[in-house]
Amino acid sequence: MVFSLLCLPLVTAKAQTGVNSPYSRYGMGLLSDQSTGITKAMGGIGAGFRYPNTLNIKNPASYSTVDTLTFIADLGFGLQNGNFNENGVRVNARNAYIDHMAMQFRLFPKVGMTVGFMPFANVGYDYSKTEPVRRDEDGEITTTVSNDGTGGVRQFMAGLGWRPAKWLSVGANFSYLSGDINHYISNTYSSSAVQAREKRYSTELSAFRYDLGVQGTIPMGSRSLVIGATFAPAQKLKSETFMTDAHSVCDTTIIADAFSMPDLMSAGFTYQWEKGIIGADVSYQTWSKATFFGEKTGSDRISASVGYMRKPDELNRNLLKRTSYQLGAHFSQSYIKVGDKNGPMEFGVSAGFSLPFNTSYNSMSYFHVSGEFVRVQPMTKGMITENYIRINLGVTFMERWFMKLMVD
């Protein structure tokens, strides 16, 4: 399915998905970064990130850090302002969305479990273009091409992290992917004498998938180095796809299992000391081997991120010193192709903080706030440049649910 992105659209916000980008009409849509709370402000690192009682879905090996007494609930929300620019013409769009929901707890000694929900990919766009076709005795005839897309893929997951040795942790996430993707194209004319044409591409897809993770900790006195890696194998998605072309007659083509997933691999590290953590990730995804609507129209994707966190002084009475602070940056190639051209590059920087608060005598929770600037830069002249300012809000509730009280 080949479309054109050579004009600036009138973009309408898609609040239900948090996406309003014309680039989401390709592949499976815009991919979620799968980050939560603290790691979202650290550029999205995760493969080597390991910090006690901190939710890190990117590497399930990190789940073993949750302590015996604690139950963690983590919620994330986002606010976004997008600016779309093509040849000096600019359009803004704003929207809000739910980013993720997850909970974590100790299942057995040395075994932590996480259950959660977050989007895997989102589709949302709405734009049109009007051009003159010809002029006759009744005046100029114009054609309007309208494009609209909705839907996405959601991820429901449960994972386990086990620490078989003091220096080693392994883990696995088991996910159910479910979603629907809908693209609608209409070509109408200002003259009723010219017949309109409509095309629809719609699919419902689902799959069970898994990803594996490992983390190794190397002690260095009061400091430590954590090295991590993850892998998720390629697989087919169960899907039923309908492609309808309505012109003089209505022609519908049905394709079974027209979507597939690529191999997803990542590796990273964090270096930790008494007052801070610094780390980096790199990932590689073989999207050129994946299929979308029955065709291989993707490109292999490489991404990298770096992050820093200043650890909180949890025993200090000063609230600002009990707060942790984060910085990060990321870069990624697009996995999509626009026609036969490679998709845009993405660059982003972020900063945030995690403010502690108490809800009861047996809790220590955090309110996460981070800001992010992202630039989506096309590699081909004539495509749209996107700039985003995002405010990420999250809250982590940590309750000592499993603590036993002694009464004299």
N, C-alpha and C positions, 0 to 999 in steps of 0.2 A: 504494500500500500504506500504509494508515493504522493506526498503533498508538497506544496510550495510555501516557503516562509520568506518571501521577498518583499513583503509589505508590512507595515505596522498595523496590527489589528486594534479594534476596539475591544479591550480586555475587560471581562466581567469577573469579579471575584467569585470563587467557588468555596464558600465558607465551610461546606461539609467535608471537604478534603484538605483545606489549607493550601490549595494550589490554584494559580490562575495564569499558568505559563503556556504559551503556544507549543513549547517544546514537549509538553506532556502528551501530545498527540502521537508520539512515536514510541515504539517498543511497548513496554508495560506501563509507561508513565514516568514521572519523576521518582527516583528511589529515595526512601527514607534513610537518614544517616544512622538510625538504630541507637542513638546516644541517649543517655538519661542524666538528669541533674548535673552533677559536678563535671562529668566527662564532656557534656555538651559545650561547656565553656572552655574546655581544654582542647579545642580543635577536633573533638570526636575521637580521641585516642581510646583504645580499649584492649587490644591484643595483649599488652604487657601491663595493663593497669590492675593493681591489686592493693586494695586499701580496706581495712576492717570496716564491716557494716556499711559498705557503699555499693549500691547496685550498679553492676556493669554487665549488661546483657550481651555485649559484643564478644566476650569470652566466658563461656560457662564454667571454666576452671576456677574463676574468681568467686564463685558462689560459696566455696568452702571457707571463706573468710568470716561468714556470719557466725556470731558467738552463740553459745548454748541457750542463753536467756532471752534473746532478742527476736522480735517480730518486726519486719520492716514493710511499710506500705509506701509506694512511690507514685506520684502523679505529676504529669507534665502538661503544660499548655503553651501555646504560642500566639504572638501577635506579629503581624507582618505588613510592611508597606513595600510594595514593588513598583519600580519605575522601569518602563519599557521604552526603548529609544531606537529609532531607525531613521537615518538621514535627517537628524535634527527634530523629528516629530516625537513628542513624548506623551505617554499616558501613564497615570498612576492607578494602582488598585490596592485595596486594603482588605485584610481578612483575619479571622481568628480561628483557632482549631485546637482540638485535643491531641496532644502529641503521644502520650503513652500512659499506661496504667500497669503496675506490677507490684508483686509482694514477694518477700523472701524470708525464709526461716530455716532453722536447723532441723533436719529430718532425723539424722542419726549422728553419733559421734563422728566428727571429721567429714560429714556429708551435709551440704546445704542445698536447698531447693528454691527455685524461683518459678513463679507462674505469672504470666502477663499478657498484655495485648498492646500492639502498636501497628501502624500501617507499614506495609512493605514497599508499596508504590502507589502514587496518587495521580489521577487524571482530572484536569479541570481547565477548560478554556472556552471562550465564546467570542468570536470575532467575524468580521465580514469585510469584503472589498467590492467596490463598485467601479466598473470601467465602461467606457463607451464601446459599442460594438459597430454600429454603422448609423448613417443618417439617411432617411427616406423622405417621401413627401409629407409624412405626418410628424417629422421632427427626428431628433436623435434617439436611438434605441440604446439602452444601457443594460448591462448584466450585473447582477449581484451574486457573489459567491459567499455563502455563509457557512461557517464551521463551528461546531459545538461538540464538546466532549465531556463526559462525566465518568465517575466510577473510580476504581482502583483495586488494589489487592491488600487484604488485611491479614495479619499474622497473629494467631493465638498460639502461645508457646508455653512449655513447661520444661525445666531443665534441672540437671543435677550437677553439683561440683563435689569432688572427692579428693581429700588430701591423704594419699597412701603413705607419704613420707613427709618429714618436716620441710624438705626443700622442693617437693614436687606436688602439683595438683593437676587433676584431669577433670574434664567435664563434657557434657553433651546437652544440647538443646533439641527438643522434639517439637516441631511446629506443624500447625495445620494452616495452610494458605487457602483463602477463599475470597472471591471477588467477582466483579463484573466490570467490563470495559465497554464503553459505548461511544462511537464516533458517528456524527451526522454531518453530511455535506449537502447543501442545496444550491442549485444554480437557477435563478429566476431572472426574468426579463421584464423591462418596463412596458413592453408591448404584449398584449394578450394573444397576439397572433403567433408568438414564439412559445413553444411548449417548455415548461420547467422540467428540470431533472433533479432527482434526489438519490443519494447513496447513503446506505447505513452499514456500519460495521459494528457488530456487537458480539460479545462472548461472555460466557460464564465459566469460570475455571476454579479448580481446587487441586490440592495436593498435600500429602504428608511428606515432610522432609526433615532432615536432621543436620546438625553441624557439630563438629567436635572441637575441643579446645584443650590446650595444655599450657601450663605455666611452671617455670622453674625459678626458684629463689636462690641467689648466691649471696650469703652473708659476707659483709666487709666490715667487721667490727660493729660500730653503732650504725653503719649504713648497710644498704643492700641493693642488689641489682636483680630485677625481675625480667625474665625473658619469656615471651608468650607467642603462640601461634594458633590459628584456627583454620578449619577446612570444612567446606560444605560441597558435596559432589553434585555434578550435573544430573538433571532428571527431567522426564516428561511431566507436563501438567495435564490433568484430566480436564478437558474443555470441550465445549460445543460452540462453534463459531458460525454466525450467520452473516453473509454479505449480500445485501440487497441493492439492486440497481433499478430504480423506477423511472422510466422515460416513456416511450410509447407503450411498452409492456413492463410488467414487474418480473424481474428475474432474480431469484434467490439461490445462492450457493451455500451449502452446508459443509463445513470442514470439521472433522473430529480431531481432537488432540493437536491443535494448531499452535500451541505454545510450549516452550520448554525453558528450563533454567540452566545457567552455566555453572562451571566450577567457580567457587568463591573461596579465595585464600587470603590470609593476612598474617603479618608477623610484626612484632613490636617489642619495645622494652620500656621500663621505667627505672630510673635511678632515684633512690629514696634516702633522705637523711633526716635528722631530727626536726628540721623546720620546713622541709619542702620535698616536692616530687617533680621531676622533669622526665618527659618521655616522648617517644615518637612511634608512629605506625606507618606501615606501607601495605597496600592490598592490591591484588591482581584478580580480575574477573574476566572469564572467557566468553563475553557476550557475543562475539562473532560466531560462535557455534550454536547460540540459542535461536529459537524460531518465534516469530510474532506473526499472527494471522497466516501461518503456514509458510512464511518466508524468512530467510536468514538476512536480516537487514540491520544487524547490530555491529558494534565495534568493541574490541577488547578494551577494558577500562583499568587504568592505573590511578590510584589515589594515595596521597600521603598527608600526614598530619603531625603536628608537634603541639605539646602542651606543658604547662607549668602550674603547680598548685603550691601556694604557701599554706602549710598546715596550721590548724588552729591550736592555740594554747588553751586546752579545755579546762584547766584549773584556774585560769586567770579570771579575776572579777571584772575586768574591763571587757565589755561586750565586743568592741572592735578587735581585740586580740583573741577572743574566742571564735571569731569569724574566719573562715578560710577564703582565700582569694585565688582566682584562676585566670590564666591567659592561654590563648591558643591560636593556631592558624592551620588552614588546610588548603589542599589543591587536589583537583580531580579532573580527569578526562571524561568526556561524555561517553556513554555506552551506545548512544543513538547515532543514526545517520539521517541527514536531511536530504532525501533523494540519494545521490551518490557522493555527497559531501559529508565529511566528519562533523559531528555535532560540536557544540561550544565547550570551552574550558571553563572551569569554575575555580574561583579564588575566594577565600574568606578569612576574616580575622574575628576573634571573639574575646570577651572579657566578662568576668562575673564574680559573684561572691555567694557564700552559703552562710546564712545568719541563723544561729541556734536559738531555739525557744523551747520552753517546757509546757506541756499540756497537763501534766500530773506529776506526782512525786517519783514515779517510776518510768519517766520518759525523757528522752533528749532528741528533739526533732530539729529539722533544718528547713529553712525557706530559701530556695535557690532563685537567684535572679542573674540573668546574663544577657548581654547585648551582642549582636553579630551583624557584621557587614559582609555581604556576599556579592561578588560581581560575576555574572555569566557572560563570558566574552566569546563571540563567534569567531571561528577561524576562516570563514568565507565572507567576503564583502557582500553586503545586501541583506544579511540576516539580522535578527534583532539582538540588541544588547540589553541585558537585564541587570538591574541593581536592586538589592534587597536590604532593608534594615529590619532585623528581627529582634523581638524581645521574648526571651524564653523564661517562663515562670514555672517553678516546680516546688513541690513540698515532699519531704521525706519524714514520715512518722516512724519513730523507733520506740517501741513499747517493750518493757520488760515483762512480757506475758508469762514467761515460764519460771519466774523467780519464786522460790518457796520462802515464806516468811516464818520466822521462829517466834513463838509466843511463850513467855514465861508464865 
